[in-house]
Amino acid sequence: IFTHVLGFDNAARLSSGRRDMRTWPAFSPRGSLDKIYFRGGLRLLAARRCRLAISKVASDHLPIVVDFDLSG
């Protein structure tokens, strides 16, 4: 995959272990549609799905909220 060759990491996958974050409603999701790619001096601190009520009204996907350390 081109993202790996170019040195990008997927925050949604790294924070949840080996599986992608499930951010859309499905009976048996097989993968993730929503991703956040990063590289360079960013260090991933945390990534999570936002489950606020407004999120469920705004879209059929849950937003991914990511915290990065920018000091590196």
CHARMM-style PDB file with segment names, atoms N, HN, CA, C and O in Angstrom:
ATOM      1  N   ILE     1       0.859  -1.183   0.000  1.00  0.00      PROA
ATOM      2  CA  ILE     1       0.000   0.000   0.000  1.00  0.00      PROA
ATOM      3  C   ILE     1       0.900   1.239   0.000  1.00  0.00      PROA
ATOM      4  O   ILE     1       1.927   1.272   0.678  1.00  0.00      PROA
ATOM      5  N   PHE     2       0.506   2.246  -0.761  1.00  0.00      PROA
ATOM      6  HN  PHE     2      -0.329   2.220  -1.312  1.00  0.00      PROA
ATOM      7  CA  PHE     2       1.368   3.426  -0.953  1.00  0.00      PROA
ATOM      8  C   PHE     2       1.610   4.192   0.335  1.00  0.00      PROA
ATOM      9  O   PHE     2       2.669   4.801   0.485  1.00  0.00      PROA
ATOM     10  N   THR     3       0.673   4.183   1.266  1.00  0.00      PROA
ATOM     11  HN  THR     3      -0.187   3.688   1.145  1.00  0.00      PROA
ATOM     12  CA  THR     3       0.867   4.934   2.514  1.00  0.00      PROA
ATOM     13  C   THR     3       2.016   4.355   3.329  1.00  0.00      PROA
ATOM     14  O   THR     3       2.779   5.103   3.940  1.00  0.00      PROA
ATOM     15  N   HSD     4       2.147   3.047   3.344  1.00  0.00      PROA
ATOM     16  HN  HSD     4       1.527   2.439   2.847  1.00  0.00      PROA
ATOM     17  CA  HSD     4       3.239   2.404   4.079  1.00  0.00      PROA
ATOM     18  C   HSD     4       4.590   2.717   3.423  1.00  0.00      PROA
ATOM     19  O   HSD     4       5.568   3.004   4.114  1.00  0.00      PROA
ATOM     20  N   VAL     5       4.635   2.660   2.116  1.00  0.00      PROA
ATOM     21  HN  VAL     5       3.841   2.427   1.555  1.00  0.00      PROA
ATOM     22  CA  VAL     5       5.869   2.943   1.377  1.00  0.00      PROA
ATOM     23  C   VAL     5       6.339   4.371   1.633  1.00  0.00      PROA
ATOM     24  O   VAL     5       7.541   4.629   1.702  1.00  0.00      PROA
ATOM     25  N   LEU     6       5.392   5.298   1.773  1.00  0.00      PROA
ATOM     26  HN  LEU     6       4.416   5.088   1.718  1.00  0.00      PROA
ATOM     27  CA  LEU     6       5.731   6.704   2.011  1.00  0.00      PROA
ATOM     28  C   LEU     6       5.928   7.038   3.490  1.00  0.00      PROA
ATOM     29  O   LEU     6       6.181   8.193   3.831  1.00  0.00      PROA
ATOM     30  N   GLY     7       5.814   6.042   4.371  1.00  0.00      PROA
ATOM     31  HN  GLY     7       5.608   5.103   4.094  1.00  0.00      PROA
ATOM     32  CA  GLY     7       6.098   6.243   5.791  1.00  0.00      PROA
ATOM     33  C   GLY     7       4.936   6.728   6.624  1.00  0.00      PROA
ATOM     34  O   GLY     7       5.150   7.227   7.729  1.00  0.00      PROA
ATOM     35  N   PHE     8       3.705   6.602   6.137  1.00  0.00      PROA
ATOM     36  HN  PHE     8       3.531   6.196   5.239  1.00  0.00      PROA
ATOM     37  CA  PHE     8       2.533   7.025   6.903  1.00  0.00      PROA
ATOM     38  C   PHE     8       2.055   5.908   7.827  1.00  0.00      PROA
ATOM     39  O   PHE     8       2.163   4.726   7.500  1.00  0.00      PROA
ATOM     40  N   ASP     9       1.529   6.300   8.980  1.00  0.00      PROA
ATOM     41  HN  ASP     9       1.442   7.260   9.246  1.00  0.00      PROA
ATOM     42  CA  ASP     9       0.859   5.387   9.903  1.00  0.00      PROA
ATOM     43  C   ASP     9      -0.608   5.770   9.975  1.00  0.00      PROA
ATOM     44  O   ASP     9      -0.966   6.921   9.725  1.00  0.00      PROA
ATOM     45  N   ASN    10      -1.451   4.817  10.314  1.00  0.00      PROA
ATOM     46  HN  ASN    10      -1.159   3.882  10.517  1.00  0.00      PROA
ATOM     47  CA  ASN    10      -2.885   5.029  10.459  1.00  0.00      PROA
ATOM     48  C   ASN    10      -3.214   5.116  11.954  1.00  0.00      PROA
ATOM     49  O   ASN    10      -3.133   4.113  12.663  1.00  0.00      PROA
ATOM     50  N   ALA    11      -3.580   6.289  12.428  1.00  0.00      PROA
ATOM     51  HN  ALA    11      -3.647   7.104  11.852  1.00  0.00      PROA
ATOM     52  CA  ALA    11      -3.856   6.497  13.853  1.00  0.00      PROA
ATOM     53  C   ALA    11      -5.024   5.645  14.326  1.00  0.00      PROA
ATOM     54  O   ALA    11      -5.009   5.160  15.457  1.00  0.00      PROA
ATOM     55  N   ALA    12      -6.024   5.453  13.494  1.00  0.00      PROA
ATOM     56  HN  ALA    12      -6.036   5.847  12.575  1.00  0.00      PROA
ATOM     57  CA  ALA    12      -7.199   4.670  13.884  1.00  0.00      PROA
ATOM     58  C   ALA    12      -6.863   3.204  14.088  1.00  0.00      PROA
ATOM     59  O   ALA    12      -7.518   2.529  14.882  1.00  0.00      PROA
ATOM     60  N   ARG    13      -5.876   2.706  13.404  1.00  0.00      PROA
ATOM     61  HN  ARG    13      -5.344   3.254  12.759  1.00  0.00      PROA
ATOM     62  CA  ARG    13      -5.474   1.305  13.569  1.00  0.00      PROA
ATOM     63  C   ARG    13      -4.484   1.152  14.725  1.00  0.00      PROA
ATOM     64  O   ARG    13      -4.613   0.222  15.522  1.00  0.00      PROA
ATOM     65  N   LEU    14      -3.512   2.036  14.828  1.00  0.00      PROA
ATOM     66  HN  LEU    14      -3.408   2.791  14.180  1.00  0.00      PROA
ATOM     67  CA  LEU    14      -2.490   1.910  15.861  1.00  0.00      PROA
ATOM     68  C   LEU    14      -3.072   1.980  17.267  1.00  0.00      PROA
ATOM     69  O   LEU    14      -2.624   1.262  18.160  1.00  0.00      PROA
ATOM     70  N   SER    15      -4.060   2.834  17.467  1.00  0.00      PROA
ATOM     71  HN  SER    15      -4.424   3.417  16.741  1.00  0.00      PROA
ATOM     72  CA  SER    15      -4.598   3.019  18.810  1.00  0.00      PROA
ATOM     73  C   SER    15      -5.503   1.871  19.238  1.00  0.00      PROA
ATOM     74  O   SER    15      -5.744   1.687  20.431  1.00  0.00      PROA
ATOM     75  N   SER    16      -6.006   1.097  18.281  1.00  0.00      PROA
ATOM     76  HN  SER    16      -5.810   1.246  17.312  1.00  0.00      PROA
ATOM     77  CA  SER    16      -6.924   0.015  18.634  1.00  0.00      PROA
ATOM     78  C   SER    16      -6.276  -1.353  18.456  1.00  0.00      PROA
ATOM     79  O   SER    16      -6.974  -2.366  18.412  1.00  0.00      PROA
ATOM     80  N   GLY    17      -4.971  -1.393  18.354  1.00  0.00      PROA
ATOM     81  HN  GLY    17      -4.404  -0.570  18.389  1.00  0.00      PROA
ATOM     82  CA  GLY    17      -4.281  -2.664  18.166  1.00  0.00      PROA
ATOM     83  C   GLY    17      -4.203  -3.007  16.690  1.00  0.00      PROA
ATOM     84  O   GLY    17      -3.913  -2.140  15.866  1.00  0.00      PROA
ATOM     85  N   ARG    18      -4.454  -4.244  16.352  1.00  0.00      PROA
ATOM     86  HN  ARG    18      -4.690  -4.948  17.021  1.00  0.00      PROA
ATOM     87  CA  ARG    18      -4.320  -4.697  14.970  1.00  0.00      PROA
ATOM     88  C   ARG    18      -5.563  -4.445  14.133  1.00  0.00      PROA
ATOM     89  O   ARG    18      -5.492  -4.519  12.906  1.00  0.00      PROA
ATOM     90  N   ARG    19      -6.689  -4.151  14.750  1.00  0.00      PROA
ATOM     91  HN  ARG    19      -6.746  -4.091  15.747  1.00  0.00      PROA
ATOM     92  CA  ARG    19      -7.935  -3.967  14.018  1.00  0.00      PROA
ATOM     93  C   ARG    19      -8.213  -2.484  13.799  1.00  0.00      PROA
ATOM     94  O   ARG    19      -7.815  -1.632  14.594  1.00  0.00      PROA
ATOM     95  N   ASP    20      -8.899  -2.205  12.716  1.00  0.00      PROA
ATOM     96  HN  ASP    20      -9.222  -2.897  12.070  1.00  0.00      PROA
ATOM     97  CA  ASP    20      -9.309  -0.831  12.443  1.00  0.00      PROA
ATOM     98  C   ASP    20     -10.457  -0.431  13.358  1.00  0.00      PROA
ATOM     99  O   ASP    20     -11.249  -1.275  13.777  1.00  0.00      PROA
ATOM    100  N   MET    21     -10.544   0.848  13.662  1.00  0.00      PROA
ATOM    101  HN  MET    21      -9.900   1.534  13.321  1.00  0.00      PROA
ATOM    102  CA  MET    21     -11.675   1.363  14.429  1.00  0.00      PROA
ATOM    103  C   MET    21     -12.939   1.251  13.606  1.00  0.00      PROA
ATOM    104  O   MET    21     -12.942   1.561  12.415  1.00  0.00      PROA
ATOM    105  N   ARG    22     -13.994   0.817  14.226  1.00  0.00      PROA
ATOM    106  HN  ARG    22     -13.992   0.565  15.193  1.00  0.00      PROA
ATOM    107  CA  ARG    22     -15.285   0.718  13.552  1.00  0.00      PROA
ATOM    108  C   ARG    22     -16.063   1.996  13.813  1.00  0.00      PROA
ATOM    109  O   ARG    22     -16.476   2.275  14.939  1.00  0.00      PROA
ATOM    110  N   THR    23     -16.252   2.759  12.758  1.00  0.00      PROA
ATOM    111  HN  THR    23     -15.917   2.532  11.844  1.00  0.00      PROA
ATOM    112  CA  THR    23     -16.848   4.088  12.910  1.00  0.00      PROA
ATOM    113  C   THR    23     -18.169   4.240  12.172  1.00  0.00      PROA
ATOM    114  O   THR    23     -18.713   5.342  12.111  1.00  0.00      PROA
ATOM    115  N   TRP    24     -18.690   3.168  11.616  1.00  0.00      PROA
ATOM    116  HN  TRP    24     -18.249   2.272  11.666  1.00  0.00      PROA
ATOM    117  CA  TRP    24     -19.963   3.251  10.906  1.00  0.00      PROA
ATOM    118  C   TRP    24     -20.855   2.095  11.339  1.00  0.00      PROA
ATOM    119  O   TRP    24     -20.353   1.048  11.747  1.00  0.00      PROA
ATOM    120  N   PRO    25     -22.154   2.270  11.256  1.00  0.00      PROA
ATOM    121  CA  PRO    25     -23.075   1.225  11.709  1.00  0.00      PROA
ATOM    122  C   PRO    25     -23.149   0.084  10.693  1.00  0.00      PROA
ATOM    123  O   PRO    25     -23.462   0.303   9.523  1.00  0.00      PROA
ATOM    124  N   ALA    26     -22.866  -1.099  11.142  1.00  0.00      PROA
ATOM    125  HN  ALA    26     -22.612  -1.276  12.093  1.00  0.00      PROA
ATOM    126  CA  ALA    26     -22.995  -2.285  10.309  1.00  0.00      PROA
ATOM    127  C   ALA    26     -23.119  -3.499  11.224  1.00  0.00      PROA
ATOM    128  O   ALA    26     -22.620  -3.491  12.350  1.00  0.00      PROA
ATOM    129  N   PHE    27     -23.773  -4.520  10.743  1.00  0.00      PROA
ATOM    130  HN  PHE    27     -24.177  -4.527   9.829  1.00  0.00      PROA
ATOM    131  CA  PHE    27     -23.946  -5.725  11.552  1.00  0.00      PROA
ATOM    132  C   PHE    27     -22.612  -6.405  11.813  1.00  0.00      PROA
ATOM    133  O   PHE    27     -22.320  -6.799  12.942  1.00  0.00      PROA
ATOM    134  N   SER    28     -21.814  -6.540  10.781  1.00  0.00      PROA
ATOM    135  HN  SER    28     -22.051  -6.220   9.864  1.00  0.00      PROA
ATOM    136  CA  SER    28     -20.533  -7.229  10.911  1.00  0.00      PROA
ATOM    137  C   SER    28     -19.462  -6.514  10.086  1.00  0.00      PROA
ATOM    138  O   SER    28     -19.063  -7.010   9.033  1.00  0.00      PROA
ATOM    139  N   PRO    29     -18.990  -5.345  10.556  1.00  0.00      PROA
ATOM    140  CA  PRO    29     -17.991  -4.597   9.779  1.00  0.00      PROA
ATOM    141  C   PRO    29     -16.694  -5.383   9.633  1.00  0.00      PROA
ATOM    142  O   PRO    29     -16.241  -6.027  10.580  1.00  0.00      PROA
ATOM    143  N   ARG    30     -16.102  -5.328   8.447  1.00  0.00      PROA
ATOM    144  HN  ARG    30     -16.470  -4.805   7.679  1.00  0.00      PROA
ATOM    145  CA  ARG    30     -14.867  -6.064   8.147  1.00  0.00      PROA
ATOM    146  C   ARG    30     -13.634  -5.172   8.128  1.00  0.00      PROA
ATOM    147  O   ARG    30     -12.510  -5.672   8.141  1.00  0.00      PROA
ATOM    148  N   GLY    31     -13.826  -3.886   8.099  1.00  0.00      PROA
ATOM    149  HN  GLY    31     -14.740  -3.479   8.089  1.00  0.00      PROA
ATOM    150  CA  GLY    31     -12.691  -2.979   8.033  1.00  0.00      PROA
ATOM    151  C   GLY    31     -13.150  -1.574   8.354  1.00  0.00      PROA
ATOM    152  O   GLY    31     -14.283  -1.356   8.784  1.00  0.00      PROA
ATOM    153  N   SER    32     -12.270  -0.642   8.142  1.00  0.00      PROA
ATOM    154  HN  SER    32     -11.350  -0.819   7.793  1.00  0.00      PROA
ATOM    155  CA  SER    32     -12.575   0.736   8.476  1.00  0.00      PROA
ATOM    156  C   SER    32     -12.655   1.587   7.222  1.00  0.00      PROA
ATOM    157  O   SER    32     -11.814   1.470   6.331  1.00  0.00      PROA
ATOM    158  N   LEU    33     -13.656   2.435   7.151  1.00  0.00      PROA
ATOM    159  HN  LEU    33     -14.339   2.530   7.874  1.00  0.00      PROA
ATOM    160  CA  LEU    33     -13.748   3.410   6.072  1.00  0.00      PROA
ATOM    161  C   LEU    33     -13.036   4.701   6.452  1.00  0.00      PROA
ATOM    162  O   LEU    33     -12.535   5.417   5.585  1.00  0.00      PROA
ATOM    163  N   ASP    34     -12.992   4.995   7.736  1.00  0.00      PROA
ATOM    164  HN  ASP    34     -13.399   4.413   8.440  1.00  0.00      PROA
ATOM    165  CA  ASP    34     -12.450   6.262   8.231  1.00  0.00      PROA
ATOM    166  C   ASP    34     -11.040   6.049   8.772  1.00  0.00      PROA
ATOM    167  O   ASP    34     -10.794   5.161   9.587  1.00  0.00      PROA
ATOM    168  N   LYS    35     -10.135   6.878   8.302  1.00  0.00      PROA
ATOM    169  HN  LYS    35     -10.335   7.600   7.640  1.00  0.00      PROA
ATOM    170  CA  LYS    35      -8.732   6.751   8.706  1.00  0.00      PROA
ATOM    171  C   LYS    35      -8.122   8.144   8.908  1.00  0.00      PROA
ATOM    172  O   LYS    35      -8.589   9.127   8.334  1.00  0.00      PROA
ATOM    173  N   ILE    36      -7.089   8.207   9.718  1.00  0.00      PROA
ATOM    174  HN  ILE    36      -6.709   7.409  10.184  1.00  0.00      PROA
ATOM    175  CA  ILE    36      -6.291   9.423   9.867  1.00  0.00      PROA
ATOM    176  C   ILE    36      -4.834   9.002   9.698  1.00  0.00      PROA
ATOM    177  O   ILE    36      -4.282   8.285  10.533  1.00  0.00      PROA
ATOM    178  N   TYR    37      -4.221   9.456   8.610  1.00  0.00      PROA
ATOM    179  HN  TYR    37      -4.670  10.038   7.932  1.00  0.00      PROA
ATOM    180  CA  TYR    37      -2.832   9.120   8.337  1.00  0.00      PROA
ATOM    181  C   TYR    37      -1.923  10.241   8.826  1.00  0.00      PROA
ATOM    182  O   TYR    37      -2.265  11.421   8.748  1.00  0.00      PROA
ATOM    183  N   PHE    38      -0.748   9.842   9.335  1.00  0.00      PROA
ATOM    184  HN  PHE    38      -0.470   8.884   9.398  1.00  0.00      PROA
ATOM    185  CA  PHE    38       0.221  10.821   9.806  1.00  0.00      PROA
ATOM    186  C   PHE    38       1.627  10.272   9.617  1.00  0.00      PROA
ATOM    187  O   PHE    38       1.824   9.068   9.458  1.00  0.00      PROA
ATOM    188  N   ARG    39       2.594  11.172   9.638  1.00  0.00      PROA
ATOM    189  HN  ARG    39       2.434  12.151   9.767  1.00  0.00      PROA
ATOM    190  CA  ARG    39       4.009  10.782   9.578  1.00  0.00      PROA
ATOM    191  C   ARG    39       4.854  11.943  10.069  1.00  0.00      PROA
ATOM    192  O   ARG    39       4.334  13.012  10.388  1.00  0.00      PROA
ATOM    193  N   GLY    40       6.141  11.730  10.126  1.00  0.00      PROA
ATOM    194  HN  GLY    40       6.563  10.862   9.867  1.00  0.00      PROA
ATOM    195  CA  GLY    40       7.058  12.794  10.510  1.00  0.00      PROA
ATOM    196  C   GLY    40       7.207  12.894  12.015  1.00  0.00      PROA
ATOM    197  O   GLY    40       7.258  11.883  12.714  1.00  0.00      PROA
ATOM    198  N   GLY    41       7.277  14.125  12.508  1.00  0.00      PROA
ATOM    199  HN  GLY    41       7.236  14.947  11.939  1.00  0.00      PROA
ATOM    200  CA  GLY    41       7.548  14.375  13.912  1.00  0.00      PROA
ATOM    201  C   GLY    41       6.367  14.232  14.844  1.00  0.00      PROA
ATOM    202  O   GLY    41       6.471  14.597  16.015  1.00  0.00      PROA
ATOM    203  N   LEU    42       5.249  13.715  14.372  1.00  0.00      PROA
ATOM    204  HN  LEU    42       5.164  13.419  13.421  1.00  0.00      PROA
ATOM    205  CA  LEU    42       4.084  13.535  15.244  1.00  0.00      PROA
ATOM    206  C   LEU    42       4.189  12.221  16.001  1.00  0.00      PROA
ATOM    207  O   LEU    42       4.608  11.203  15.452  1.00  0.00      PROA
ATOM    208  N   ARG    43       3.799  12.261  17.273  1.00  0.00      PROA
ATOM    209  HN  ARG    43       3.459  13.089  17.720  1.00  0.00      PROA
ATOM    210  CA  ARG    43       3.728  11.028  18.075  1.00  0.00      PROA
ATOM    211  C   ARG    43       2.285  10.849  18.507  1.00  0.00      PROA
ATOM    212  O   ARG    43       1.705  11.739  19.129  1.00  0.00      PROA
ATOM    213  N   LEU    44       1.710   9.713  18.184  1.00  0.00      PROA
ATOM    214  HN  LEU    44       2.181   8.991  17.680  1.00  0.00      PROA
ATOM    215  CA  LEU    44       0.326   9.421  18.523  1.00  0.00      PROA
ATOM    216  C   LEU    44       0.195   9.178  20.019  1.00  0.00      PROA
ATOM    217  O   LEU    44       0.875   8.312  20.571  1.00  0.00      PROA
ATOM    218  N   LEU    45      -0.678   9.941  20.679  1.00  0.00      PROA
ATOM    219  HN  LEU    45      -1.229  10.644  20.230  1.00  0.00      PROA
ATOM    220  CA  LEU    45      -0.960   9.727  22.094  1.00  0.00      PROA
ATOM    221  C   LEU    45      -2.223   8.898  22.282  1.00  0.00      PROA
ATOM    222  O   LEU    45      -2.245   7.974  23.095  1.00  0.00      PROA
ATOM    223  N   ALA    46      -3.265   9.221  21.542  1.00  0.00      PROA
ATOM    224  HN  ALA    46      -3.247   9.971  20.881  1.00  0.00      PROA
ATOM    225  CA  ALA    46      -4.531   8.492  21.678  1.00  0.00      PROA
ATOM    226  C   ALA    46      -5.419   8.767  20.476  1.00  0.00      PROA
ATOM    227  O   ALA    46      -5.309   9.811  19.834  1.00  0.00      PROA
ATOM    228  N   ALA    47      -6.295   7.824  20.178  1.00  0.00      PROA
ATOM    229  HN  ALA    47      -6.384   6.975  20.699  1.00  0.00      PROA
ATOM    230  CA  ALA    47      -7.322   8.003  19.156  1.00  0.00      PROA
ATOM    231  C   ALA    47      -8.566   7.284  19.644  1.00  0.00      PROA
ATOM    232  O   ALA    47      -8.491   6.189  20.202  1.00  0.00      PROA
ATOM    233  N   ARG    48      -9.707   7.912  19.426  1.00  0.00      PROA
ATOM    234  HN  ARG    48      -9.768   8.801  18.973  1.00  0.00      PROA
ATOM    235  CA  ARG    48     -10.951   7.322  19.909  1.00  0.00      PROA
ATOM    236  C   ARG    48     -12.109   7.775  19.035  1.00  0.00      PROA
ATOM    237  O   ARG    48     -12.030   8.784  18.335  1.00  0.00      PROA
ATOM    238  N   ARG    49     -13.176   7.007  19.095  1.00  0.00      PROA
ATOM    239  HN  ARG    49     -13.240   6.187  19.664  1.00  0.00      PROA
ATOM    240  CA  ARG    49     -14.404   7.391  18.406  1.00  0.00      PROA
ATOM    241  C   ARG    49     -15.182   8.336  19.298  1.00  0.00      PROA
ATOM    242  O   ARG    49     -15.281   8.112  20.505  1.00  0.00      PROA
ATOM    243  N   CYS    50     -15.728   9.380  18.725  1.00  0.00      PROA
ATOM    244  HN  CYS    50     -15.648   9.562  17.745  1.00  0.00      PROA
ATOM    245  CA  CYS    50     -16.555  10.323  19.459  1.00  0.00      PROA
ATOM    246  C   CYS    50     -17.986   9.805  19.453  1.00  0.00      PROA
ATOM    247  O   CYS    50     -18.568   9.603  18.387  1.00  0.00      PROA
ATOM    248  N   ARG    51     -18.553   9.590  20.622  1.00  0.00      PROA
ATOM    249  HN  ARG    51     -18.080   9.754  21.488  1.00  0.00      PROA
ATOM    250  CA  ARG    51     -19.892   9.036  20.726  1.00  0.00      PROA
ATOM    251  C   ARG    51     -20.902  10.038  21.288  1.00  0.00      PROA
ATOM    252  O   ARG    51     -21.932   9.641  21.834  1.00  0.00      PROA
ATOM    253  N   LEU    52     -20.613  11.328  21.157  1.00  0.00      PROA
ATOM    254  HN  LEU    52     -19.777  11.651  20.714  1.00  0.00      PROA
ATOM    255  CA  LEU    52     -21.563  12.339  21.602  1.00  0.00      PROA
ATOM    256  C   LEU    52     -22.839  12.260  20.771  1.00  0.00      PROA
ATOM    257  O   LEU    52     -22.799  11.866  19.606  1.00  0.00      PROA
ATOM    258  N   ALA    53     -23.954  12.627  21.358  1.00  0.00      PROA
ATOM    259  HN  ALA    53     -23.986  12.948  22.305  1.00  0.00      PROA
ATOM    260  CA  ALA    53     -25.233  12.566  20.656  1.00  0.00      PROA
ATOM    261  C   ALA    53     -25.217  13.398  19.378  1.00  0.00      PROA
ATOM    262  O   ALA    53     -25.795  12.984  18.373  1.00  0.00      PROA
ATOM    263  N   ILE    54     -24.576  14.549  19.393  1.00  0.00      PROA
ATOM    264  HN  ILE    54     -24.106  14.885  20.210  1.00  0.00      PROA
ATOM    265  CA  ILE    54     -24.520  15.409  18.209  1.00  0.00      PROA
ATOM    266  C   ILE    54     -23.775  14.724  17.059  1.00  0.00      PROA
ATOM    267  O   ILE    54     -24.073  14.975  15.891  1.00  0.00      PROA
ATOM    268  N   SER    55     -22.824  13.875  17.383  1.00  0.00      PROA
ATOM    269  HN  SER    55     -22.582  13.671  18.332  1.00  0.00      PROA
ATOM    270  CA  SER    55     -22.086  13.148  16.350  1.00  0.00      PROA
ATOM    271  C   SER    55     -23.000  12.219  15.572  1.00  0.00      PROA
ATOM    272  O   SER    55     -22.866  12.070  14.358  1.00  0.00      PROA
ATOM    273  N   LYS    56     -23.922  11.601  16.274  1.00  0.00      PROA
ATOM    274  HN  LYS    56     -24.031  11.721  17.261  1.00  0.00      PROA
ATOM    275  CA  LYS    56     -24.848  10.667  15.629  1.00  0.00      PROA
ATOM    276  C   LYS    56     -25.869  11.389  14.767  1.00  0.00      PROA
ATOM    277  O   LYS    56     -26.430  10.795  13.847  1.00  0.00      PROA
ATOM    278  N   VAL    57     -26.118  12.666  15.052  1.00  0.00      PROA
ATOM    279  HN  VAL    57     -25.662  13.149  15.800  1.00  0.00      PROA
ATOM    280  CA  VAL    57     -27.045  13.461  14.242  1.00  0.00      PROA
ATOM    281  C   VAL    57     -26.325  14.027  13.018  1.00  0.00      PROA
ATOM    282  O   VAL    57     -26.914  14.124  11.942  1.00  0.00      PROA
ATOM    283  N   ALA    58     -25.070  14.396  13.178  1.00  0.00      PROA
ATOM    284  HN  ALA    58     -24.592  14.317  14.053  1.00  0.00      PROA
ATOM    285  CA  ALA    58     -24.323  15.073  12.122  1.00  0.00      PROA
ATOM    286  C   ALA    58     -23.944  14.147  10.968  1.00  0.00      PROA
ATOM    287  O   ALA    58     -23.818  14.609   9.834  1.00  0.00      PROA
ATOM    288  N   SER    59     -23.762  12.861  11.228  1.00  0.00      PROA
ATOM    289  HN  SER    59     -23.864  12.486  12.149  1.00  0.00      PROA
ATOM    290  CA  SER    59     -23.283  11.959  10.193  1.00  0.00      PROA
ATOM    291  C   SER    59     -23.655  10.525  10.527  1.00  0.00      PROA
ATOM    292  O   SER    59     -23.994  10.213  11.668  1.00  0.00      PROA
ATOM    293  N   ASP    60     -23.591   9.657   9.534  1.00  0.00      PROA
ATOM    294  HN  ASP    60     -23.315   9.910   8.607  1.00  0.00      PROA
ATOM    295  CA  ASP    60     -23.794   8.238   9.801  1.00  0.00      PROA
ATOM    296  C   ASP    60     -22.496   7.553  10.221  1.00  0.00      PROA
ATOM    297  O   ASP    60     -22.497   6.362  10.532  1.00  0.00      PROA
ATOM    298  N   HSD    61     -21.394   8.294  10.231  1.00  0.00      PROA
ATOM    299  HN  HSD    61     -21.393   9.261   9.978  1.00  0.00      PROA
ATOM    300  CA  HSD    61     -20.114   7.794  10.731  1.00  0.00      PROA
ATOM    301  C   HSD    61     -19.784   8.523  12.027  1.00  0.00      PROA
ATOM    302  O   HSD    61     -20.135   9.690  12.205  1.00  0.00      PROA
ATOM    303  N   LEU    62     -19.107   7.823  12.924  1.00  0.00      PROA
ATOM    304  HN  LEU    62     -18.822   6.876  12.779  1.00  0.00      PROA
ATOM    305  CA  LEU    62     -18.628   8.469  14.145  1.00  0.00      PROA
ATOM    306  C   LEU    62     -17.291   9.154  13.852  1.00  0.00      PROA
ATOM    307  O   LEU    62     -16.430   8.556  13.206  1.00  0.00      PROA
ATOM    308  N   PRO    63     -17.099  10.389  14.311  1.00  0.00      PROA
ATOM    309  CA  PRO    63     -15.815  11.058  14.110  1.00  0.00      PROA
ATOM    310  C   PRO    63     -14.702  10.380  14.921  1.00  0.00      PROA
ATOM    311  O   PRO    63     -14.946   9.815  15.987  1.00  0.00      PROA
ATOM    312  N   ILE    64     -13.501  10.450  14.399  1.00  0.00      PROA
ATOM    313  HN  ILE    64     -13.303  10.910  13.533  1.00  0.00      PROA
ATOM    314  CA  ILE    64     -12.325   9.963  15.122  1.00  0.00      PROA
ATOM    315  C   ILE    64     -11.622  11.182  15.699  1.00  0.00      PROA
ATOM    316  O   ILE    64     -11.318  12.129  14.973  1.00  0.00      PROA
ATOM    317  N   VAL    65     -11.366  11.162  16.987  1.00  0.00      PROA
ATOM    318  HN  VAL    65     -11.613  10.393  17.577  1.00  0.00      PROA
ATOM    319  CA  VAL    65     -10.663  12.241  17.678  1.00  0.00      PROA
ATOM    320  C   VAL    65      -9.262  11.725  18.004  1.00  0.00      PROA
ATOM    321  O   VAL    65      -9.112  10.666  18.614  1.00  0.00      PROA
ATOM    322  N   VAL    66      -8.237  12.476  17.594  1.00  0.00      PROA
ATOM    323  HN  VAL    66      -8.359  13.336  17.099  1.00  0.00      PROA
ATOM    324  CA  VAL    66      -6.862  12.031  17.755  1.00  0.00      PROA
ATOM    325  C   VAL    66      -6.069  13.062  18.534  1.00  0.00      PROA
ATOM    326  O   VAL    66      -6.210  14.263  18.303  1.00  0.00      PROA
ATOM    327  N   ASP    67      -5.237  12.601  19.452  1.00  0.00      PROA
ATOM    328  HN  ASP    67      -5.122  11.625  19.639  1.00  0.00      PROA
ATOM    329  CA  ASP    67      -4.323  13.455  20.196  1.00  0.00      PROA
ATOM    330  C   ASP    67      -2.894  13.114  19.753  1.00  0.00      PROA
ATOM    331  O   ASP    67      -2.478  11.956  19.790  1.00  0.00      PROA
ATOM    332  N   PHE    68      -2.153  14.150  19.335  1.00  0.00      PROA
ATOM    333  HN  PHE    68      -2.491  15.090  19.305  1.00  0.00      PROA
ATOM    334  CA  PHE    68      -0.759  13.974  18.936  1.00  0.00      PROA
ATOM    335  C   PHE    68       0.139  14.796  19.843  1.00  0.00      PROA
ATOM    336  O   PHE    68      -0.267  15.843  20.349  1.00  0.00      PROA
ATOM    337  N   ASP    69       1.362  14.319  20.047  1.00  0.00      PROA
ATOM    338  HN  ASP    69       1.691  13.469  19.636  1.00  0.00      PROA
ATOM    339  CA  ASP    69       2.408  15.098  20.697  1.00  0.00      PROA
ATOM    340  C   ASP    69       3.199  15.766  19.569  1.00  0.00      PROA
ATOM    341  O   ASP    69       3.750  15.087  18.701  1.00  0.00      PROA
ATOM    342  N   LEU    70       3.250  17.092  19.589  1.00  0.00      PROA
ATOM    343  HN  LEU    70       2.803  17.644  20.294  1.00  0.00      PROA
ATOM    344  CA  LEU    70       3.915  17.857  18.536  1.00  0.00      PROA
ATOM    345  C   LEU    70       5.325  18.279  18.916  1.00  0.00      PROA
ATOM    346  O   LEU    70       6.002  18.939  18.127  1.00  0.00      PROA
ATOM    347  N   SER    71       5.779  17.913  20.105  1.00  0.00      PROA
ATOM    348  HN  SER    71       5.228  17.378  20.746  1.00  0.00      PROA
ATOM    349  CA  SER    71       7.067  18.412  20.585  1.00  0.00      PROA
ATOM    350  C   SER    71       8.257  17.655  19.998  1.00  0.00      PROA
ATOM    351  O   SER    71       9.390  18.123  20.110  1.00  0.00      PROA
ATOM    352  N   GLY    72       8.032  16.516  19.385  1.00  0.00      PROA
ATOM    353  HN  GLY    72       7.111  16.136  19.295  1.00  0.00      PROA
ATOM    354  CA  GLY    72       9.137  15.681  18.906  1.00  0.00      PROA
ATOM    355  C   GLY    72       9.634  16.091  17.578  1.00  0.00      PROA
ATOM    356  OT1 GLY    72      10.562  15.478  17.050  1.00  0.00      PROA
TER     357      GLY     72
END
